[in-house]
């Protein structure tokens, strides 16, 4: 018999805290909707698993590890059986250092405590339960944001109306995956949902959980149960489509996403078959991924650029000059990147998770190679390794491959991560 519990905690910072996701600090002037930690605990006879979704742009490796270790002590679940995924909302609090915005240590500490507390509460509230899972498709929401140009290079967010813009440079993934838990009387306890799109819809100067928060809130209004959101391989996938006249920004765009995702989730829920004793398992591996070396001559120019710039200069050239110098310091200090891969199975559903903002091609590759019928592919889990572009993307340019703390891994990184995930899933099959 399995037991399941869910818990939701608030992590909205005070007004005035910086909103990351841009090139300069953006002090929050209001709260459109609260930021939260949502935790699910699934406790089987032979295995336990906690799944946590955090309304944050990202969470660094050290904070993720500290949260899992504290949760393990409080909830008596192994730390390597706790998956913590950031939603990547660009309207969240200063949870990590991203381009021109530095993380706030007090807010980071609050997130660590709330994650651990949410897992502990979810475990303590767990009831005998049944689980079910299914996959569906939601078309018309998300597209690859990179484009192939006539000269062979790639450009992020190019205007498709330009004569030199030929086609999209990569795929998107419209699959929605849903895990549902209910008690033995049929009352829904909670969900885990997985979809692939950048969380960049809301914008503005107010805190917001963007579409993952709106999806969870709408699911809870309709069913009485919260949804834990896990972001797919969205590194090169966005909601923006200049060829369509649909709401793609702000509250209307967020509401559109929430309605579409909830509608498909409810259709899946209507046909689900629940199981009170699915086979569960968890496996993990820590990879050491090589980093891309900054050019030595470029670093000399960067030092001069930064020395001449004012502290409050957040122009693109200055920001990336600072970033390359910080990457150099990181390489000297760490040598390589710690990328923790955690995979889990629940019946014939699997979760393949890692810390990178994986390009969509990698997620589709992992799904195709998985031995399980349903695969939740999860980015920005177990830390933050930044963008993971394909080798072709790194060679052809665009925003995502630009060397910085948020895009630092070697070209082979994506292949190494997916290979490790597939191997772990094979061991769990």
N, C-alpha and C positions, 0 to 999 in steps of 0.2 A: 504493500500500500504506500502510495506517495502522499506527502503533505506539501501544501503550497501556501505561501503567505506573501503579501505585498505591503509596501509602506511608501509614503510620499512625504518629503521634507522640503521646506522652503530654503533657498540659498540666494534670495534677491539681496544684492548689496545696497548700501545707502546711496541716495542721490549724490551725484558729484564723482562717484567712482568711474574710472575710465572704461569705455566699451571698446574691446579689441576688435580686430578684423579689418582695420584700415592702416594707413601709413602714419597717422598722427593720433594722439590721445583725443578721445571724444567723451567729455564728461557727460554722464547721464543726467538729463533734465526731468525725467519722469519714469513711470513704470506703466507700460502698456499692458503687460501681463507678467505674473511672477515667474521667476526662475526656480527650478526644482531639481531635486534628486528623487528618482523613482527606483525602487528596488523590488526585485522578485526573488524569493527563496524557494527552491524546489528540492525537497528532501526525500530521497529514496532509501530503500533498505541498504543498498550497497554503495551509494554515491550521493553527494550533495552538490548543489550548484546554486550560486547567487549571480543574478544578472542585474546590473545597475546602469541606468541611463542618467546622464548628467547634462543639464542645460548649460553648456559651456563651450567655448570655442575649441578648447583642448585642455588636457591635463598632462603635466610632464611626468616623466618616468618615476622620479623620486616621490612625488606626491601620490601617484597611483599606487606605488608599492607601500607607502606608509598607510594609505587608506585601507588597502587589502589586509595588511598585517594587523592593523587595529581591528578591522571587522572580523578577522579570524579569531582574535582573542575574545571579542565580545560575543560572537555568534557561534563559535566552535565549528566553523567551516574552514577547510584548508585554504590558505591564501591563494594557491594556484588553481582553486576551483571558484574564484570570484572574478567575474568579467565586468570591468567598468568601462563603459563607452561614452565618449563625449558626443553631443549632438552636432557640434560645430556651429552653433548659432553665432552669427556675427552681431547679435544684439545682446550678448551676455556680459558678465562681469569680468574683471581682470584676473582670470584663472590661470593664465600662462603668459609668457613673454612672446609677443607676436609682432614682428616688424617694428613699428614705431611705438608700440605700447608695451610697457613692462608689467609683468604680473605683480599683484599686491600680496605680500606674504601673509598678512592677516586674513585676507579673503581666501587665499589658498588653504590656510589652516582650517578655516571654517568649513570649506568644502570637504576636506579630509575627514573632519569629525562628523559631518552630516552623512557622508557616504557610509562610514562605519556604523553610525547610529541607525540609519535606514535599514541596513542589512540585518542588524541585530533585532530591530523591531519586526522585520518581515519574518525572521526565523521564529520569534516568540509568538507571533500571531498565526503561524502556519496551522492549517486544518487538513484533515484527511480530504483528498482531492482527486479529481480526474483531470487529465490533460488531453488536449487535442491540438492539431496544427494543420495548416493548409496553405497553399499558395494561390495567388490570383494575379491579375494584371491591371495596371492603371495607366492607360495611354494618355498622352496629351499633356503631361505635367513637366517632364524633364527631358533635356537634350544634351548631347555633348557640346561643350562650349568652345572647342578648338576647331579651327578651320584650316584646310590646305589651300595655300596660295599658288598662283601660277608659277612662281619661281621655285616651288618645292618646299619652301619654309612653312611653318605653322604659326598661326596667330590666335591668341585667346580673345574671344568676344569680337571677332571681326564682323563687319557688316556684310551680310550675304548679298546685298545689292551691288557691292563693288564688282567691277569687271574682273579683277584679279583674284576674287575669292571663288574657289572651285567647288568645294564640298566639305562636309564635316570630316574631321580628322580621326574620329573614333566613335565607338558605339555608346548607347545608353542602355539602361536596364529598367524596364517598367514593372518588374516583378515586385509584388507585395507579399511578404510572408508574415503569417500570424500564428502565434502560440497562445492558446487560451487555457485558463484554469478555472474550474468551478468546484464547489464543495459537493458533498454526496447528496445534498438536497437539491442540487441544480442551480444554486446561486452563484453567479459569476464572481470570481475573486480578483481577476486581473488578466492582463495580456502582455505579451512581448511582440512588438511590431518592427519590421525591417523594411526600409525603402531607400532608394538610391537617388539622392539629389542634394546639392549644396544647400546649406541652411542660410541663405542670403536674401530672403524675400522681404522681411520687415523693413530693415534700414531705419534711418532716423536717429533721434537722440534719446529714445526711451528704451529701457530694458524690455526684452521680449524673448521668449523661448522659441519664437518663430513657428514654423509649421509643425515641428514635433510636439511642442506644447499644446498647440491648438488641436492637433489630432488626439492627443491623450485626453484633453479636457472634453472634447466632443464625445469620444467613446465613453467617458465616465458619465456624462449627462444622459446618454442614451441607454447604457447598460448598467450603470452603477459601479463600474469597475475601472481602475486606471490602466493606462498602457505605458509600458517601459519601451522607449524608442531606442533603436540601434541603427546607426547610419551605415548604408551600404558602401560600395566602392565608388564614391562620388567625387574623386579627385579632379575629374575633368567633366563633371556633369552638373548642369545648372537648370534653373527654371526659365531662363531667358530664351525667348524665341521671337526674333524681330519679324518673322514672317507670319505671326499670328496676332490677332487682335483680341487678346484675353488678358485679364488682370494678372500681372506677373510681379508686381511690387506692392509693398505696403499691406495694410490690414485686409484689403480685398483679395490680394493674392494669397495671403496666408489662409483666409477663410475658404477660398476655392480649393486649396490643397487639402485642408481638413475635411471638407465635405466629400471630396473624391476618395480619399483614403478611407474614411469612415464608411462610406457607402460600400466599397469593395470588401472591407473587413466584415461588415454585417452580413453580406452575401455569403462569405466564407463561413462565418459562424453558424449560419442557418443550416449548413450541410455537414458540419463537423461531427465526427464520431469520437467520443471520449474514451480514454483508457485510464484505469486507476493504477496500473502497474507497468508503465513503459520501461524498457531497458534504458538505463542511464550510464554515462561514463564521461570522464574528463581527462584530457591529456595536454601536456604543455612542453614547450621547448624554448630556451633562450638562445637567440641567434646573435652573432657579432657581425654586423653589416659594415663593409667598408664605406668610407666617406669620400666625397668629391673634393679634391684639393683646389683651393683658390690659386689663381695664377700669381706668381711672385711679383711680376712687374705691375699687375693690376693692384696688388696690395700696396705697393709704394704710392701709386696714384691715390688710392683710397685713404691712406694715412694723411696725405696732404689735403684731400677734400674734407675730411672730418676735422682736421686741425683748423681749417679756414672757416668752417661752418659754425653758426651760432647753435647754442644748445637746443633752441626751439625751432631749428630748421628741419622740417620733415618733408622736404622735397624728395622726389623719388631717387635721384642720384645720390643724395646724402644718406638716405635711409639704407640703400643697398650697399653703399660704401661701408657704413657702420656694420651692416650684417656680415659682409665678407670678412671683416676683421674679427668679428665674434666667432665666425665659423673656424677661422684659423686658430683662435684660442681654444675652441672646443676640441678640435683635432689634436692639438698639442696636449690637452688635458686628458681626453678620453681615448684617443687612438681610433676607435671604431664606435658604432652605435649599438646600444643594447635594444634589441627588438624581441619582445616576448610574444610568442604565439601561443594562444590557448584555444583548444578545440573541444567541443562537447557534443554529445549525442543524447537525444531524448526520443526513443523509438526510432523511426526512420527520418527524423529531423536532425540536422547537425548545425552547429554554429562554428564558423571558421573566423577567428578574430586575430587582429594584429594592430600595431600602433600607427601604421602609416595611413595617409590620405591616398588610398590606392586608386590608380586609374581604373576606369570601368572595365577595361579589357582583362585586367587581372582577376577581378571578381567573377566575370563570366567564365574565365578559364578554370578557376577553382570549382565553380558550380558544375561545369561540364565534366570535370575529372572526379568529382565526389562520387562515392559509392552509395550515398544516401539519396532518397527520393526528393528530399527538400533540404536546401542549404541556405541558411542565413549567413551572408557574407558581411563581416562587420569591420569597418574602418575606425581609426582613432580609439582603439581599445587597448588597454594595458600600457598606456603611455602615449607619447606623441613623437613619431619619427619624421613628421612632415610629409610633404608630397612625395609620392612614389610614382614618377612618370615611367612610361615605357622607354626602352633604349632609343626607339625612333623619335619619340617626343623630345628626349634630351638632345638629340642631334639636330632637330629641326626648329627648336626654339619655342617662343611663347612665354606667357607669364609663369606657369607652374614650374618649369625647369630652371628658372633664374636662381642662381646659387644664393642661399641665405639660410638662417637657422631653420626656417620652415621648408626648405628644399635642399637637402644636403647629402642624401644617400647616393651611392655609386649606381651606375646604370644596371648592374645585375641584381639590385636589391629586390625588385618586384618578383623576379623569377625565383630567387632564394626563398622569399616569404611564402609564395604560393606552393612551392615544392614541399616546404616544411609542413604547411597546413594539410596538404593532401596526404602526406605520410602519416601524420597524426590521426587523420580521419580513417585511414586504412587500418591503423592499429585499434581504433574504436569500433570498427565494423564487425 
